């Protein structure tokens, strides 16, 4: 299994941010910016059944969950790639994509089909198409997809 490099972790941290820090240094859960509600998020973009309105975590909890979640997405991406030739930079970009959009979106994407076929320029061109949430183009997603595309395309 490939493992995420520091570039992958940095990409997740750059775009997720560790948001909603409280005066005491803890972090509070917040609603999804696309929906204004579920999924609730905490720390470095963590969602799940344990993240609900009123959830409070320490920085250490946020960081530990980031490591756990990135590792889980890396395993899912590795399985999804099924042995397709993939550079470290491509892998890191795909893990960030899956972290943000979910593994199912990667699994059913034209991006993945093109990558597995070895058509890397066409696969890279797919990243900017994933720039919407709740039917609206979000500037943060435009920037994130551009950063993923640049990392994916980097030799």
WODAWO-V318671 format. One record per pair of residues at least 24 apart in sequence whose ideal C-beta (glycine too) atoms are under 7 Angstrom apart, sorted by the first residue. I is the first residue (numbers start at 1). J is the second residue. Records with the same first field share a line. If there is no record, write none. Layout:
I=J, J
This chain:
1=75, 78
2=74, 78, 86, 91
3=74
4=70, 74, 92, 95
5=88, 92
7=92, 151
8=70, 92, 95, 96
9=70
11=92, 96, 147, 151
12=44, 45, 66, 70, 96, 99
13=44
15=140, 144
16=44, 45
18=43, 44, 62
25=59
26=56, 57, 58
27=56, 57, 62
28=56
29=53, 54, 55
34=133, 134, 138
35=134
45=99
69=99
70=95, 99
73=98, 99, 103
76=103
77=106
80=106, 107, 112
84=115, 116
85=118
89=151, 152, 154
90=152
92=151
93=148, 151, 152
96=148
97=148
100=144
101=130
124=149, 152, 153
127=152
